């Protein structure tokens, strides 16, 4: 019979996981030095360019380098994750300590029922429900405005006499 998963982790140390975590945190901390460009820098010659040497992840519809935006976005994502985990740990720790120290206190049953409700809803279903309620139709309006801006920039970049009729 082979070794169990905890025994394998103890034997091999899980160094690849630590290295991946260090890479992600290091990328977030040193985003200004690692990103090839500023995340908001526009290059109108490379609008919606495919991945290549000048832009390894390509560019978006405004000519911004996607790799730079991903690297800088990792800083924001890491910050949001740290803050949300800290808040959840703080609230959960206070509630857990309160219920552990005074298990017969009033409200214990009600807090257990609230937690049962939270655990009974699958996370993905909850996310879909929140996204459905938050939809306002602004996505279509934003897409139309972006298409209009893109067409205007394309005609200006093409120069005089390139408009057709």
N, C-alpha and C positions, 0 to 999 in steps of 0.2 A: 504494500500500500504506500502511495506517495505521500510526501509531506503536505500538510494543510496550508491554506493560504496565509494565515498569520505566521506560520513557521518559515514560509518562503520569503515573506516580507522581512522577517527578522534576519534571515540569512543573507539576503541580497541588499537589504538596506533601503530599498525604494529610492535610490539616488536619481533615477530618471524623473521621478515625480517632483523631487525637490529642485532639480535643474530646470524643469518646465515652469515651476512656480517662480523661481528666481528670474528666469527669462521674462516672464510676464510682468513681474513687479519691476524689474530693471528697465524694461521697455517703457513702462508707465512713468517711472521716475526720470529717466533720461530721454524723454520724448523729444525735447528741443534739439538735443545733440544727434539723435538717431534718425529723425525724419529728414528725408532729402530736401524737402521744401516746407514752407509754412503751410498750415492746413487751409488757409483762406486765400492763398496766392493763386491767381488765375492766369492761365496761358491760353489765349484764344486760338492759337495755332493747333492746340491739342484737344479741342472739344470732342468728348466722347471717343478718345483714342483707345485703341486696343492695347493690351499690355505689351511693353517693349522695354528697350534699354533706358529710354528717357522717363518712362513711368511704369515701373514693374507691375503694378496692379491696374494700370490704365488710368483714365481720367473720367470725370463725370461730365454732365452736360454743361457745366460752367468752366471746364478746363482745369479743374482742381485735381491735384494728384491724390488718388485714392489711398495709396500706401501712407502718405503723410497724414491723411485724415484718420486712417485706422490706428496709426501709432499714437496720435494725439487723443483719439477717442478712447484708447485703452486707459489713459490717465483718468478720464471722467468715469469710465465704467468701474475701475478699481475703487475710486472714491465713493461712488454710489453703493457698491457692494459692501465696503467697509462700514459706511454709515448705517445702512439698513440692517446689517448683521449686529452692529453695536446696539441699535435701538431694540431689535428683537431680543437680544440677550439681556438687555437691561429690564425690559418689561417682563420677559419670561422668568428671569432670575428673581425679581421682586415677587411675582405671583407664586412661583414655586417655593421660595423661602417662606412666604406667608402661609401657604397651605401646609408646608412641612412642619413649621413651628406650631401652628394652631390648626390641626386637622379638623377639629370639631367646631370651628368658628362658623358663624352664620355666613351664608353665601358660598360655601364649599360646593354644594350640589349644583348651584346655578353656574358656577365657573366651570365645573366638569361638563355640564350640558353644552355650554358655549364651545368648549374645546371639541366635544363630540361632533358638533355641527361643522366646525372648521375642518376636522379630519375626514368627514364624510364626503366633502366636495373634492373631486379630483382637481389638481392644480391646473391642468390644461383646459378643462371645462370652465373653470373660473376665469382664466385668462381670456378665453373666447367670449364669454359673457360680458366681461368688462370692455373688451374691444368693440363688441357690437353696440353696447350702450354709449360708448364714447364717439362713435362715428357720427360726423355732422355733415358730411357732404363736401367738406373743405378740400378733400383730396382732389376731386375733379376740377375744382376752381383753380387750385394751385397748379395742377398739370397743364391746364389751358394757359395760364399766365406764363409758365416756363416755356411752353411751346412758342408762344408769341415772342418772348424775349430771345429765344434761340433763333427764330426766323429773322428777327431784326438784326441780331449780331452777324448772322451769316450774310445778309445782304450788304451790311456795312463793310464787312471784311472782304467781300468779293470785289469791291471797288466800283467806280462809275461805269455805267454801260453794261453791267452784268445782270441787270434785273429782268431782261426779256423785253416785253411789249414796250 
